[in-house]
């Protein structure tokens, strides 16, 4: 199920710029992740492990920091559970 992320953070803006597929492809040089992991981070259900978050900082060329990732999780938790987007599944 795909979820809409209405909370705009530096992390979600960066993912929006490079796309979920772009994050998955760039991360493949360091660690295998799938699109579901990125969507889970965006929705705030989970956050990347510290080692994975460090790779995100690296592939973003510093546009995203560890603090940005933590702030994203906090911001998504504050707004509550994600909502379905158009009621469709991925």
Rosetta blueprint (number, residue, H / E / L):
1 X L
2 X L
3 X E
4 X E
5 X L
6 X L
7 X L
8 X L
9 X L
10 X H
11 X H
12 X H
13 X H
14 X H
15 X H
16 X H
17 X H
18 X H
19 X L
20 X H
21 X H
22 X H
23 X H
24 X H
25 X H
26 X H
27 X H
28 X L
29 X L
30 X L
31 X L
32 X L
33 X L
34 X L
35 X H
36 X H
37 X H
38 X H
39 X H
40 X H
41 X H
42 X H
43 X H
44 X L
45 X L
46 X L
47 X L
48 X L
49 X L
50 X H
51 X H
52 X H
53 X H
54 X H
55 X H
56 X H
57 X H
58 X H
59 X H
60 X L
61 X L
62 X L
63 X L
64 X L
65 X L
66 X H
67 X H
68 X H
69 X H
70 X H
71 X H
72 X H
73 X H
74 X H
75 X H
76 X H
77 X H
78 X H
79 X H
80 X L
81 X L
82 X L
83 X E
84 X E
85 X L
86 X L
87 X L
88 X L
89 X L
90 X L
